[in-house]
């Protein structure tokens, strides 16, 4: 049987985030909705964090931590892919 997505629509998630979500919820949203399964340049990843309310320096630090942890990996030609430990890769 095909997997059925039970997540709410993206705009509803953003409405919740804008309504005062905790930083951990925002981080989880970025990782699951925007980064997982896609390739981005590091500058674009930082921009995604900034677009969700992170200060530039904080966004850079989170990206650095993801690289150090091994969850953000080079994918070639300057692109990076978010592949959390234990996830499919």
PDB file with SEQRES, HELIX, SHEET and CRYST1 records, atoms N, CA, C and O in Angstrom:
SEQRES   1 A   89  UNK UNK UNK UNK UNK UNK UNK UNK UNK UNK UNK UNK UNK          
SEQRES   2 A   89  UNK UNK UNK UNK UNK UNK UNK UNK UNK UNK UNK UNK UNK          
SEQRES   3 A   89  UNK UNK UNK UNK UNK UNK UNK UNK UNK UNK UNK UNK UNK          
SEQRES   4 A   89  UNK UNK UNK UNK UNK UNK UNK UNK UNK UNK UNK UNK UNK          
SEQRES   5 A   89  UNK UNK UNK UNK UNK UNK UNK UNK UNK UNK UNK UNK UNK          
SEQRES   6 A   89  UNK UNK UNK UNK UNK UNK UNK UNK UNK UNK UNK UNK UNK          
SEQRES   7 A   89  UNK UNK UNK UNK UNK UNK UNK UNK UNK UNK UNK                  
HELIX    1 AA1 UNK A   10  UNK A   18  1                                   9    
HELIX    2 AA2 UNK A   23  UNK A   29  1                                   7    
HELIX    3 AA3 UNK A   30  UNK A   35  3                                   6    
HELIX    4 AA4 UNK A   42  UNK A   51  1                                  10    
HELIX    5 AA5 UNK A   56  UNK A   69  1                                  14    
SHEET    1 AA1 3 UNK A  39  UNK A  41  0                                        
SHEET    2 AA1 3 UNK A  79  UNK A  82 -1                                        
SHEET    3 AA1 3 UNK A  72  UNK A  76 -1                                        
CRYST1    1.000    1.000    1.000  90.00  90.00  90.00 P 1           1          
ATOM      1  N   UNK A   1       0.844  -1.177   0.000  1.00  0.00           N  
ATOM      2  CA  UNK A   1       0.000   0.000   0.000  1.00  0.00           C  
ATOM      3  C   UNK A   1       0.888   1.238   0.000  1.00  0.00           C  
ATOM      4  O   UNK A   1       1.905   1.275   0.692  1.00  0.00           O  
ATOM      5  N   UNK A   2       0.514   2.230  -0.758  1.00  0.00           N  
ATOM      6  CA  UNK A   2       1.276   3.468  -0.813  1.00  0.00           C  
ATOM      7  C   UNK A   2       1.172   4.225   0.504  1.00  0.00           C  
ATOM      8  O   UNK A   2       0.144   4.219   1.181  1.00  0.00           O  
ATOM      9  N   UNK A   3       2.292   4.882   0.838  1.00  0.00           N  
ATOM     10  CA  UNK A   3       2.282   5.720   2.041  1.00  0.00           C  
ATOM     11  C   UNK A   3       1.474   6.977   1.763  1.00  0.00           C  
ATOM     12  O   UNK A   3       1.603   7.592   0.705  1.00  0.00           O  
ATOM     13  N   UNK A   4       0.651   7.344   2.711  1.00  0.00           N  
ATOM     14  CA  UNK A   4      -0.162   8.542   2.589  1.00  0.00           C  
ATOM     15  C   UNK A   4       0.390   9.581   3.547  1.00  0.00           C  
ATOM     16  O   UNK A   4       0.568   9.307   4.734  1.00  0.00           O  
ATOM     17  N   UNK A   5       0.659  10.768   3.037  1.00  0.00           N  
ATOM     18  CA  UNK A   5       1.179  11.840   3.879  1.00  0.00           C  
ATOM     19  C   UNK A   5       0.067  12.384   4.769  1.00  0.00           C  
ATOM     20  O   UNK A   5      -1.011  12.742   4.293  1.00  0.00           O  
ATOM     21  N   UNK A   6       0.343  12.437   6.044  1.00  0.00           N  
ATOM     22  CA  UNK A   6      -0.636  12.942   6.998  1.00  0.00           C  
ATOM     23  C   UNK A   6      -0.250  14.325   7.519  1.00  0.00           C  
ATOM     24  O   UNK A   6      -0.812  14.802   8.505  1.00  0.00           O  
ATOM     25  N   UNK A   7       0.708  14.964   6.853  1.00  0.00           N  
ATOM     26  CA  UNK A   7       1.136  16.288   7.285  1.00  0.00           C  
ATOM     27  C   UNK A   7       0.133  17.334   6.819  1.00  0.00           C  
ATOM     28  O   UNK A   7      -0.476  17.194   5.759  1.00  0.00           O  
ATOM     29  N   UNK A   8      -0.032  18.381   7.620  1.00  0.00           N  
ATOM     30  CA  UNK A   8      -0.909  19.473   7.183  1.00  0.00           C  
ATOM     31  C   UNK A   8      -0.261  20.223   6.013  1.00  0.00           C  
ATOM     32  O   UNK A   8       0.947  20.119   5.804  1.00  0.00           O  
ATOM     33  N   UNK A   9      -1.052  20.969   5.260  1.00  0.00           N  
ATOM     34  CA  UNK A   9      -0.486  21.740   4.153  1.00  0.00           C  
ATOM     35  C   UNK A   9       0.584  22.713   4.656  1.00  0.00           C  
ATOM     36  O   UNK A   9       0.524  23.191   5.789  1.00  0.00           O  
ATOM     37  N   UNK A  10       1.551  22.991   3.802  1.00  0.00           N  
ATOM     38  CA  UNK A  10       2.688  23.835   4.176  1.00  0.00           C  
ATOM     39  C   UNK A  10       2.239  25.204   4.681  1.00  0.00           C  
ATOM     40  O   UNK A  10       2.802  25.704   5.655  1.00  0.00           O  
ATOM     41  N   UNK A  11       1.256  25.817   4.056  1.00  0.00           N  
ATOM     42  CA  UNK A  11       0.826  27.148   4.484  1.00  0.00           C  
ATOM     43  C   UNK A  11       0.266  27.121   5.904  1.00  0.00           C  
ATOM     44  O   UNK A  11       0.410  28.091   6.646  1.00  0.00           O  
ATOM     45  N   UNK A  12      -0.368  26.021   6.281  1.00  0.00           N  
ATOM     46  CA  UNK A  12      -0.884  25.915   7.652  1.00  0.00           C  
ATOM     47  C   UNK A  12       0.254  25.774   8.659  1.00  0.00           C  
ATOM     48  O   UNK A  12       0.177  26.299   9.770  1.00  0.00           O  
ATOM     49  N   UNK A  13       1.292  25.076   8.272  1.00  0.00           N  
ATOM     50  CA  UNK A  13       2.456  24.945   9.143  1.00  0.00           C  
ATOM     51  C   UNK A  13       3.085  26.316   9.349  1.00  0.00           C  
ATOM     52  O   UNK A  13       3.452  26.667  10.470  1.00  0.00           O  
ATOM     53  N   UNK A  14       3.210  27.085   8.286  1.00  0.00           N  
ATOM     54  CA  UNK A  14       3.788  28.428   8.404  1.00  0.00           C  
ATOM     55  C   UNK A  14       2.906  29.327   9.258  1.00  0.00           C  
ATOM     56  O   UNK A  14       3.419  30.159  10.007  1.00  0.00           O  
ATOM     57  N   UNK A  15       1.613  29.177   9.161  1.00  0.00           N  
ATOM     58  CA  UNK A  15       0.710  29.973  10.000  1.00  0.00           C  
ATOM     59  C   UNK A  15       0.979  29.674  11.470  1.00  0.00           C  
ATOM     60  O   UNK A  15       0.988  30.588  12.295  1.00  0.00           O  
ATOM     61  N   UNK A  16       1.198  28.412  11.804  1.00  0.00           N  
ATOM     62  CA  UNK A  16       1.518  28.025  13.170  1.00  0.00           C  
ATOM     63  C   UNK A  16       2.868  28.611  13.589  1.00  0.00           C  
ATOM     64  O   UNK A  16       3.007  29.137  14.693  1.00  0.00           O  
ATOM     65  N   UNK A  17       3.861  28.516  12.699  1.00  0.00           N  
ATOM     66  CA  UNK A  17       5.186  29.046  13.020  1.00  0.00           C  
ATOM     67  C   UNK A  17       5.132  30.543  13.284  1.00  0.00           C  
ATOM     68  O   UNK A  17       5.768  31.043  14.212  1.00  0.00           O  
ATOM     69  N   UNK A  18       4.369  31.250  12.465  1.00  0.00           N  
ATOM     70  CA  UNK A  18       4.235  32.698  12.629  1.00  0.00           C  
ATOM     71  C   UNK A  18       3.451  33.056  13.881  1.00  0.00           C  
ATOM     72  O   UNK A  18       3.526  34.187  14.361  1.00  0.00           O  
ATOM     73  N   UNK A  19       2.701  32.101  14.409  1.00  0.00           N  
ATOM     74  CA  UNK A  19       1.906  32.346  15.608  1.00  0.00           C  
ATOM     75  C   UNK A  19       2.680  32.150  16.902  1.00  0.00           C  
ATOM     76  O   UNK A  19       2.080  32.144  17.977  1.00  0.00           O  
ATOM     77  N   UNK A  20       3.988  31.990  16.825  1.00  0.00           N  
ATOM     78  CA  UNK A  20       4.784  31.893  18.031  1.00  0.00           C  
ATOM     79  C   UNK A  20       5.301  30.505  18.343  1.00  0.00           C  
ATOM     80  O   UNK A  20       5.349  30.114  19.509  1.00  0.00           O  
ATOM     81  N   UNK A  21       5.684  29.763  17.341  1.00  0.00           N  
ATOM     82  CA  UNK A  21       6.236  28.424  17.559  1.00  0.00           C  
ATOM     83  C   UNK A  21       7.569  28.514  18.284  1.00  0.00           C  
ATOM     84  O   UNK A  21       8.270  29.522  18.202  1.00  0.00           O  
ATOM     85  N   UNK A  22       7.903  27.456  18.988  1.00  0.00           N  
ATOM     86  CA  UNK A  22       9.183  27.376  19.687  1.00  0.00           C  
ATOM     87  C   UNK A  22      10.302  27.193  18.664  1.00  0.00           C  
ATOM     88  O   UNK A  22      10.072  26.650  17.584  1.00  0.00           O  
ATOM     89  N   UNK A  23      11.522  27.648  19.001  1.00  0.00           N  
ATOM     90  CA  UNK A  23      12.641  27.496  18.055  1.00  0.00           C  
ATOM     91  C   UNK A  23      12.859  26.057  17.592  1.00  0.00           C  
ATOM     92  O   UNK A  23      13.200  25.835  16.431  1.00  0.00           O  
ATOM     93  N   UNK A  24      12.671  25.090  18.465  1.00  0.00           N  
ATOM     94  CA  UNK A  24      12.850  23.689  18.069  1.00  0.00           C  
ATOM     95  C   UNK A  24      11.833  23.293  16.993  1.00  0.00           C  
ATOM     96  O   UNK A  24      12.148  22.505  16.101  1.00  0.00           O  
ATOM     97  N   UNK A  25      10.621  23.836  17.076  1.00  0.00           N  
ATOM     98  CA  UNK A  25       9.603  23.544  16.065  1.00  0.00           C  
ATOM     99  C   UNK A  25       9.991  24.145  14.716  1.00  0.00           C  
ATOM    100  O   UNK A  25       9.779  23.537  13.667  1.00  0.00           O  
ATOM    101  N   UNK A  26      10.560  25.341  14.763  1.00  0.00           N  
ATOM    102  CA  UNK A  26      10.988  26.004  13.533  1.00  0.00           C  
ATOM    103  C   UNK A  26      12.128  25.210  12.898  1.00  0.00           C  
ATOM    104  O   UNK A  26      12.130  24.989  11.687  1.00  0.00           O  
ATOM    105  N   UNK A  27      13.088  24.784  13.703  1.00  0.00           N  
ATOM    106  CA  UNK A  27      14.206  23.992  13.201  1.00  0.00           C  
ATOM    107  C   UNK A  27      13.702  22.702  12.568  1.00  0.00           C  
ATOM    108  O   UNK A  27      14.116  22.347  11.464  1.00  0.00           O  
ATOM    109  N   UNK A  28      12.816  22.004  13.258  1.00  0.00           N  
ATOM    110  CA  UNK A  28      12.257  20.751  12.726  1.00  0.00           C  
ATOM    111  C   UNK A  28      11.535  21.008  11.399  1.00  0.00           C  
ATOM    112  O   UNK A  28      11.663  20.224  10.459  1.00  0.00           O  
ATOM    113  N   UNK A  29      10.788  22.090  11.327  1.00  0.00           N  
ATOM    114  CA  UNK A  29      10.077  22.449  10.096  1.00  0.00           C  
ATOM    115  C   UNK A  29      11.064  22.642   8.937  1.00  0.00           C  
ATOM    116  O   UNK A  29      10.862  22.112   7.845  1.00  0.00           O  
ATOM    117  N   UNK A  30      12.121  23.399   9.188  1.00  0.00           N  
ATOM    118  CA  UNK A  30      13.092  23.665   8.126  1.00  0.00           C  
ATOM    119  C   UNK A  30      13.717  22.368   7.641  1.00  0.00           C  
ATOM    120  O   UNK A  30      13.828  22.136   6.437  1.00  0.00           O  
ATOM    121  N   UNK A  31      14.120  21.531   8.576  1.00  0.00           N  
ATOM    122  CA  UNK A  31      14.780  20.286   8.204  1.00  0.00           C  
ATOM    123  C   UNK A  31      13.841  19.348   7.450  1.00  0.00           C  
ATOM    124  O   UNK A  31      14.229  18.762   6.439  1.00  0.00           O  
ATOM    125  N   UNK A  32      12.614  19.204   7.935  1.00  0.00           N  
ATOM    126  CA  UNK A  32      11.681  18.252   7.318  1.00  0.00           C  
ATOM    127  C   UNK A  32      11.021  18.779   6.048  1.00  0.00           C  
ATOM    128  O   UNK A  32      10.870  18.029   5.083  1.00  0.00           O  
ATOM    129  N   UNK A  33      10.629  20.037   6.025  1.00  0.00           N  
ATOM    130  CA  UNK A  33       9.877  20.566   4.887  1.00  0.00           C  
ATOM    131  C   UNK A  33      10.771  21.121   3.786  1.00  0.00           C  
ATOM    132  O   UNK A  33      10.441  21.015   2.605  1.00  0.00           O  
ATOM    133  N   UNK A  34      11.902  21.714   4.168  1.00  0.00           N  
ATOM    134  CA  UNK A  34      12.692  22.431   3.169  1.00  0.00           C  
ATOM    135  C   UNK A  34      13.983  21.735   2.771  1.00  0.00           C  
ATOM    136  O   UNK A  34      14.378  21.804   1.607  1.00  0.00           O  
ATOM    137  N   UNK A  35      14.647  21.071   3.699  1.00  0.00           N  
ATOM    138  CA  UNK A  35      15.956  20.522   3.380  1.00  0.00           C  
ATOM    139  C   UNK A  35      15.960  19.039   3.039  1.00  0.00           C  
ATOM    140  O   UNK A  35      16.715  18.612   2.166  1.00  0.00           O  
ATOM    141  N   UNK A  36      15.140  18.254   3.705  1.00  0.00           N  
ATOM    142  CA  UNK A  36      15.180  16.815   3.518  1.00  0.00           C  
ATOM    143  C   UNK A  36      14.855  16.438   2.076  1.00  0.00           C  
ATOM    144  O   UNK A  36      13.820  16.822   1.532  1.00  0.00           O  
ATOM    145  N   UNK A  37      15.765  15.679   1.477  1.00  0.00           N  
ATOM    146  CA  UNK A  37      15.532  15.189   0.124  1.00  0.00           C  
ATOM    147  C   UNK A  37      15.859  16.165  -0.982  1.00  0.00           C  
ATOM    148  O   UNK A  37      15.534  15.914  -2.142  1.00  0.00           O  
ATOM    149  N   UNK A  38      16.499  17.282  -0.646  1.00  0.00           N  
ATOM    150  CA  UNK A  38      16.826  18.276  -1.669  1.00  0.00           C  
ATOM    151  C   UNK A  38      18.295  18.667  -1.558  1.00  0.00           C  
ATOM    152  O   UNK A  38      18.931  18.447  -0.527  1.00  0.00           O  
ATOM    153  N   UNK A  39      18.823  19.244  -2.623  1.00  0.00           N  
ATOM    154  CA  UNK A  39      20.197  19.738  -2.620  1.00  0.00           C  
ATOM    155  C   UNK A  39      20.170  21.256  -2.729  1.00  0.00           C  
ATOM    156  O   UNK A  39      19.408  21.831  -3.506  1.00  0.00           O  
ATOM    157  N   UNK A  40      21.023  21.885  -1.929  1.00  0.00           N  
ATOM    158  CA  UNK A  40      21.119  23.338  -1.936  1.00  0.00           C  
ATOM    159  C   UNK A  40      22.570  23.756  -1.794  1.00  0.00           C  
ATOM    160  O   UNK A  40      23.394  22.993  -1.290  1.00  0.00           O  
ATOM    161  N   UNK A  41      22.884  24.958  -2.235  1.00  0.00           N  
ATOM    162  CA  UNK A  41      24.155  25.578  -1.910  1.00  0.00           C  
ATOM    163  C   UNK A  41      24.086  26.001  -0.447  1.00  0.00           C  
ATOM    164  O   UNK A  41      23.002  26.268   0.071  1.00  0.00           O  
ATOM    165  N   UNK A  42      25.242  26.063   0.226  1.00  0.00           N  
ATOM    166  CA  UNK A  42      25.245  26.457   1.636  1.00  0.00           C  
ATOM    167  C   UNK A  42      24.593  27.823   1.833  1.00  0.00           C  
ATOM    168  O   UNK A  42      23.840  28.024   2.786  1.00  0.00           O  
ATOM    169  N   UNK A  43      24.878  28.753   0.940  1.00  0.00           N  
ATOM    170  CA  UNK A  43      24.294  30.098   1.065  1.00  0.00           C  
ATOM    171  C   UNK A  43      22.774  30.036   1.008  1.00  0.00           C  
ATOM    172  O   UNK A  43      22.098  30.794   1.704  1.00  0.00           O  
ATOM    173  N   UNK A  44      22.233  29.151   0.195  1.00  0.00           N  
ATOM    174  CA  UNK A  44      20.778  29.003   0.105  1.00  0.00           C  
ATOM    175  C   UNK A  44      20.205  28.390   1.377  1.00  0.00           C  
ATOM    176  O   UNK A  44      19.119  28.765   1.819  1.00  0.00           O  
ATOM    177  N   UNK A  45      20.943  27.442   1.966  1.00  0.00           N  
ATOM    178  CA  UNK A  45      20.489  26.830   3.217  1.00  0.00           C  
ATOM    179  C   UNK A  45      20.453  27.889   4.317  1.00  0.00           C  
ATOM    180  O   UNK A  45      19.495  27.963   5.087  1.00  0.00           O  
ATOM    181  N   UNK A  46      21.496  28.700   4.384  1.00  0.00           N  
ATOM    182  CA  UNK A  46      21.527  29.790   5.363  1.00  0.00           C  
ATOM    183  C   UNK A  46      20.360  30.733   5.112  1.00  0.00           C  
ATOM    184  O   UNK A  46      19.722  31.197   6.057  1.00  0.00           O  
ATOM    185  N   UNK A  47      20.079  31.016   3.857  1.00  0.00           N  
ATOM    186  CA  UNK A  47      18.952  31.885   3.508  1.00  0.00           C  
ATOM    187  C   UNK A  47      17.610  31.317   3.941  1.00  0.00           C  
ATOM    188  O   UNK A  47      16.723  32.067   4.349  1.00  0.00           O  
ATOM    189  N   UNK A  48      17.451  30.010   3.858  1.00  0.00           N  
ATOM    190  CA  UNK A  48      16.208  29.373   4.314  1.00  0.00           C  
ATOM    191  C   UNK A  48      16.036  29.592   5.811  1.00  0.00           C  
ATOM    192  O   UNK A  48      14.946  29.924   6.278  1.00  0.00           O  
ATOM    193  N   UNK A  49      17.126  29.403   6.565  1.00  0.00           N  
ATOM    194  CA  UNK A  49      17.058  29.646   8.007  1.00  0.00           C  
ATOM    195  C   UNK A  49      16.720  31.111   8.293  1.00  0.00           C  
ATOM    196  O   UNK A  49      15.902  31.401   9.166  1.00  0.00           O  
ATOM    197  N   UNK A  50      17.342  32.021   7.566  1.00  0.00           N  
ATOM    198  CA  UNK A  50      17.065  33.453   7.760  1.00  0.00           C  
ATOM    199  C   UNK A  50      15.610  33.781   7.427  1.00  0.00           C  
ATOM    200  O   UNK A  50      14.978  34.581   8.115  1.00  0.00           O  
ATOM    201  N   UNK A  51      15.089  33.169   6.382  1.00  0.00           N  
ATOM    202  CA  UNK A  51      13.698  33.417   5.996  1.00  0.00           C  
ATOM    203  C   UNK A  51      12.716  32.937   7.061  1.00  0.00           C  
ATOM    204  O   UNK A  51      11.561  33.362   7.086  1.00  0.00           O  
ATOM    205  N   UNK A  52      13.178  32.057   7.933  1.00  0.00           N  
ATOM    206  CA  UNK A  52      12.335  31.544   9.013  1.00  0.00           C  
ATOM    207  C   UNK A  52      12.654  32.195  10.353  1.00  0.00           C  
ATOM    208  O   UNK A  52      12.266  31.684  11.403  1.00  0.00           O  
ATOM    209  N   UNK A  53      13.363  33.327  10.319  1.00  0.00           N  
ATOM    210  CA  UNK A  53      13.557  34.124  11.526  1.00  0.00           C  
ATOM    211  C   UNK A  53      14.899  34.010  12.220  1.00  0.00           C  
ATOM    212  O   UNK A  53      15.107  34.658  13.246  1.00  0.00           O  
ATOM    213  N   UNK A  54      15.815  33.212  11.700  1.00  0.00           N  
ATOM    214  CA  UNK A  54      17.140  33.108  12.306  1.00  0.00           C  
ATOM    215  C   UNK A  54      17.989  34.312  11.901  1.00  0.00           C  
ATOM    216  O   UNK A  54      17.921  34.766  10.759  1.00  0.00           O  
ATOM    217  N   UNK A  55      18.788  34.828  12.837  1.00  0.00           N  
ATOM    218  CA  UNK A  55      19.786  35.840  12.503  1.00  0.00           C  
ATOM    219  C   UNK A  55      20.852  35.166  11.639  1.00  0.00           C  
ATOM    220  O   UNK A  55      21.037  33.952  11.723  1.00  0.00           O  
ATOM    221  N   UNK A  56      21.552  35.943  10.812  1.00  0.00           N  
ATOM    222  CA  UNK A  56      22.530  35.378   9.881  1.00  0.00           C  
ATOM    223  C   UNK A  56      23.588  34.540  10.601  1.00  0.00           C  
ATOM    224  O   UNK A  56      23.890  33.425  10.175  1.00  0.00           O  
ATOM    225  N   UNK A  57      24.148  35.067  11.679  1.00  0.00           N  
ATOM    226  CA  UNK A  57      25.194  34.351  12.407  1.00  0.00           C  
ATOM    227  C   UNK A  57      24.661  33.045  12.993  1.00  0.00           C  
ATOM    228  O   UNK A  57      25.352  32.027  12.973  1.00  0.00           O  
ATOM    229  N   UNK A  58      23.447  33.072  13.509  1.00  0.00           N  
ATOM    230  CA  UNK A  58      22.833  31.860  14.053  1.00  0.00           C  
ATOM    231  C   UNK A  58      22.593  30.827  12.959  1.00  0.00           C  
ATOM    232  O   UNK A  58      22.811  29.634  13.166  1.00  0.00           O  
ATOM    233  N   UNK A  59      22.146  31.284  11.806  1.00  0.00           N  
ATOM    234  CA  UNK A  59      21.914  30.389  10.676  1.00  0.00           C  
ATOM    235  C   UNK A  59      23.222  29.728  10.246  1.00  0.00           C  
ATOM    236  O   UNK A  59      23.258  28.525   9.988  1.00  0.00           O  
ATOM    237  N   UNK A  60      24.295  30.517  10.170  1.00  0.00           N  
ATOM    238  CA  UNK A  60      25.593  29.955   9.808  1.00  0.00           C  
ATOM    239  C   UNK A  60      26.032  28.911  10.827  1.00  0.00           C  
ATOM    240  O   UNK A  60      26.573  27.869  10.458  1.00  0.00           O  
ATOM    241  N   UNK A  61      25.802  29.187  12.110  1.00  0.00           N  
ATOM    242  CA  UNK A  61      26.207  28.254  13.163  1.00  0.00           C  
ATOM    243  C   UNK A  61      25.414  26.952  13.076  1.00  0.00           C  
ATOM    244  O   UNK A  61      25.986  25.874  13.232  1.00  0.00           O  
ATOM    245  N   UNK A  62      24.110  27.035  12.831  1.00  0.00           N  
ATOM    246  CA  UNK A  62      23.290  25.824  12.706  1.00  0.00           C  
ATOM    247  C   UNK A  62      23.781  24.987  11.525  1.00  0.00           C  
ATOM    248  O   UNK A  62      23.894  23.766  11.638  1.00  0.00           O  
ATOM    249  N   UNK A  63      24.068  25.621  10.413  1.00  0.00           N  
ATOM    250  CA  UNK A  63      24.567  24.899   9.241  1.00  0.00           C  
ATOM    251  C   UNK A  63      25.905  24.231   9.581  1.00  0.00           C  
ATOM    252  O   UNK A  63      26.132  23.076   9.222  1.00  0.00           O  
ATOM    253  N   UNK A  64      26.782  24.955  10.267  1.00  0.00           N  
ATOM    254  CA  UNK A  64      28.065  24.371  10.672  1.00  0.00           C  
ATOM    255  C   UNK A  64      27.864  23.166  11.587  1.00  0.00           C  
ATOM    256  O   UNK A  64      28.552  22.155  11.450  1.00  0.00           O  
ATOM    257  N   UNK A  65      26.927  23.276  12.514  1.00  0.00           N  
ATOM    258  CA  UNK A  65      26.646  22.158  13.423  1.00  0.00           C  
ATOM    259  C   UNK A  65      26.110  20.946  12.673  1.00  0.00           C  
ATOM    260  O   UNK A  65      26.462  19.810  12.988  1.00  0.00           O  
ATOM    261  N   UNK A  66      25.254  21.192  11.676  1.00  0.00           N  
ATOM    262  CA  UNK A  66      24.722  20.088  10.871  1.00  0.00           C  
ATOM    263  C   UNK A  66      25.839  19.391  10.090  1.00  0.00           C  
ATOM    264  O   UNK A  66      25.825  18.170   9.933  1.00  0.00           O  
ATOM    265  N   UNK A  67      26.805  20.177   9.602  1.00  0.00           N  
ATOM    266  CA  UNK A  67      27.946  19.596   8.888  1.00  0.00           C  
ATOM    267  C   UNK A  67      28.793  18.788   9.859  1.00  0.00           C  
ATOM    268  O   UNK A  67      29.172  17.654   9.564  1.00  0.00           O  
ATOM    269  N   UNK A  68      29.093  19.376  11.031  1.00  0.00           N  
ATOM    270  CA  UNK A  68      29.907  18.679  12.036  1.00  0.00           C  
ATOM    271  C   UNK A  68      29.254  17.367  12.470  1.00  0.00           C  
ATOM    272  O   UNK A  68      29.938  16.361  12.662  1.00  0.00           O  
ATOM    273  N   UNK A  69      27.952  17.382  12.619  1.00  0.00           N  
ATOM    274  CA  UNK A  69      27.213  16.191  13.043  1.00  0.00           C  
ATOM    275  C   UNK A  69      27.162  15.130  11.940  1.00  0.00           C  
ATOM    276  O   UNK A  69      26.951  13.949  12.216  1.00  0.00           O  
ATOM    277  N   UNK A  70      27.354  15.557  10.701  1.00  0.00           N  
ATOM    278  CA  UNK A  70      27.312  14.635   9.569  1.00  0.00           C  
ATOM    279  C   UNK A  70      25.950  14.535   8.918  1.00  0.00           C  
ATOM    280  O   UNK A  70      25.742  13.703   8.036  1.00  0.00           O  
ATOM    281  N   UNK A  71      25.025  15.370   9.342  1.00  0.00           N  
ATOM    282  CA  UNK A  71      23.680  15.345   8.756  1.00  0.00           C  
ATOM    283  C   UNK A  71      23.585  16.163   7.471  1.00  0.00           C  
ATOM    284  O   UNK A  71      22.693  15.936   6.654  1.00  0.00           O  
ATOM    285  N   UNK A  72      24.491  17.102   7.293  1.00  0.00           N  
ATOM    286  CA  UNK A  72      24.542  17.912   6.075  1.00  0.00           C  
ATOM    287  C   UNK A  72      25.837  17.527   5.371  1.00  0.00           C  
ATOM    288  O   UNK A  72      26.932  17.757   5.884  1.00  0.00           O  
ATOM    289  N   UNK A  73      25.691  16.933   4.176  1.00  0.00           N  
ATOM    290  CA  UNK A  73      26.837  16.346   3.484  1.00  0.00           C  
ATOM    291  C   UNK A  73      27.002  16.941   2.089  1.00  0.00           C  
ATOM    292  O   UNK A  73      26.022  17.306   1.440  1.00  0.00           O  
ATOM    293  N   UNK A  74      28.251  17.034   1.636  1.00  0.00           N  
ATOM    294  CA  UNK A  74      28.469  17.518   0.270  1.00  0.00           C  
ATOM    295  C   UNK A  74      27.865  16.562  -0.743  1.00  0.00           C  
ATOM    296  O   UNK A  74      27.960  15.342  -0.608  1.00  0.00           O  
ATOM    297  N   UNK A  75      27.241  17.143  -1.761  1.00  0.00           N  
ATOM    298  CA  UNK A  75      26.600  16.337  -2.797  1.00  0.00           C  
ATOM    299  C   UNK A  75      27.247  16.571  -4.163  1.00  0.00           C  
ATOM    300  O   UNK A  75      26.800  16.023  -5.170  1.00  0.00           O  
ATOM    301  N   UNK A  76      28.297  17.384  -4.190  1.00  0.00           N  
ATOM    302  CA  UNK A  76      28.998  17.646  -5.447  1.00  0.00           C  
ATOM    303  C   UNK A  76      28.677  19.006  -6.025  1.00  0.00           C  
ATOM    304  O   UNK A  76      27.572  19.523  -5.860  1.00  0.00           O  
ATOM    305  N   UNK A  77      29.653  19.579  -6.704  1.00  0.00           N  
ATOM    306  CA  UNK A  77      29.535  20.864  -7.389  1.00  0.00           C  
ATOM    307  C   UNK A  77      29.040  21.978  -6.469  1.00  0.00           C  
ATOM    308  O   UNK A  77      28.298  22.859  -6.904  1.00  0.00           O  
ATOM    309  N   UNK A  78      29.447  21.942  -5.201  1.00  0.00           N  
ATOM    310  CA  UNK A  78      29.087  22.989  -4.256  1.00  0.00           C  
ATOM    311  C   UNK A  78      27.740  22.803  -3.576  1.00  0.00           C  
ATOM    312  O   UNK A  78      27.361  23.607  -2.725  1.00  0.00           O  
ATOM    313  N   UNK A  79      27.014  21.758  -3.938  1.00  0.00           N  
ATOM    314  CA  UNK A  79      25.709  21.502  -3.344  1.00  0.00           C  
ATOM    315  C   UNK A  79      25.841  20.620  -2.107  1.00  0.00           C  
ATOM    316  O   UNK A  79      26.784  19.841  -1.971  1.00  0.00           O  
ATOM    317  N   UNK A  80      24.873  20.764  -1.217  1.00  0.00           N  
ATOM    318  CA  UNK A  80      24.825  20.004   0.027  1.00  0.00           C  
ATOM    319  C   UNK A  80      23.462  19.365   0.157  1.00  0.00           C  
ATOM    320  O   UNK A  80      22.459  19.903  -0.310  1.00  0.00           O  
ATOM    321  N   UNK A  81      23.439  18.189   0.808  1.00  0.00           N  
ATOM    322  CA  UNK A  81      22.200  17.455   0.996  1.00  0.00           C  
ATOM    323  C   UNK A  81      22.037  17.157   2.483  1.00  0.00           C  
ATOM    324  O   UNK A  81      22.978  16.723   3.148  1.00  0.00           O  
ATOM    325  N   UNK A  82      20.831  17.396   2.995  1.00  0.00           N  
ATOM    326  CA  UNK A  82      20.515  17.055   4.386  1.00  0.00           C  
ATOM    327  C   UNK A  82      20.111  15.584   4.438  1.00  0.00           C  
ATOM    328  O   UNK A  82      19.082  15.193   3.887  1.00  0.00           O  
ATOM    329  N   UNK A  83      20.928  14.781   5.102  1.00  0.00           N  
ATOM    330  CA  UNK A  83      20.674  13.361   5.264  1.00  0.00           C  
ATOM    331  C   UNK A  83      20.925  13.014   6.724  1.00  0.00           C  
ATOM    332  O   UNK A  83      22.052  12.685   7.093  1.00  0.00           O  
ATOM    333  N   UNK A  84      19.900  13.080   7.552  1.00  0.00           N  
ATOM    334  CA  UNK A  84      20.116  12.805   8.973  1.00  0.00           C  
ATOM    335  C   UNK A  84      20.566  11.382   9.216  1.00  0.00           C  
ATOM    336  O   UNK A  84      20.212  10.467   8.472  1.00  0.00           O  
ATOM    337  N   UNK A  85      21.359  11.205  10.278  1.00  0.00           N  
ATOM    338  CA  UNK A  85      21.801   9.862  10.661  1.00  0.00           C  
ATOM    339  C   UNK A  85      20.594   8.959  10.842  1.00  0.00           C  
ATOM    340  O   UNK A  85      19.579   9.360  11.412  1.00  0.00           O  
ATOM    341  N   UNK A  86      20.715   7.757  10.359  1.00  0.00           N  
ATOM    342  CA  UNK A  86      19.619   6.809  10.481  1.00  0.00           C  
ATOM    343  C   UNK A  86      18.600   6.936   9.372  1.00  0.00           C  
ATOM    344  O   UNK A  86      17.743   6.067   9.211  1.00  0.00           O  
ATOM    345  N   UNK A  87      18.685   8.022   8.595  1.00  0.00           N  
ATOM    346  CA  UNK A  87      17.753   8.198   7.482  1.00  0.00           C  
ATOM    347  C   UNK A  87      18.228   7.445   6.266  1.00  0.00           C  
ATOM    348  O   UNK A  87      19.350   6.942   6.226  1.00  0.00           O  
ATOM    349  N   UNK A  88      17.379   7.374   5.293  1.00  0.00           N  
ATOM    350  CA  UNK A  88      17.742   6.701   4.055  1.00  0.00           C  
ATOM    351  C   UNK A  88      18.700   7.594   3.295  1.00  0.00           C  
ATOM    352  O   UNK A  88      18.555   8.816   3.322  1.00  0.00           O  
ATOM    353  N   UNK A  89      19.661   7.022   2.627  1.00  0.00           N  
ATOM    354  CA  UNK A  89      20.621   7.846   1.933  1.00  0.00           C  
ATOM    355  C   UNK A  89      21.102   7.307   0.718  1.00  0.00           C  
ATOM    356  O   UNK A  89      21.925   7.932   0.049  1.00  0.00           O  
TER     357      UNK A  89                                                      
END                                                                             
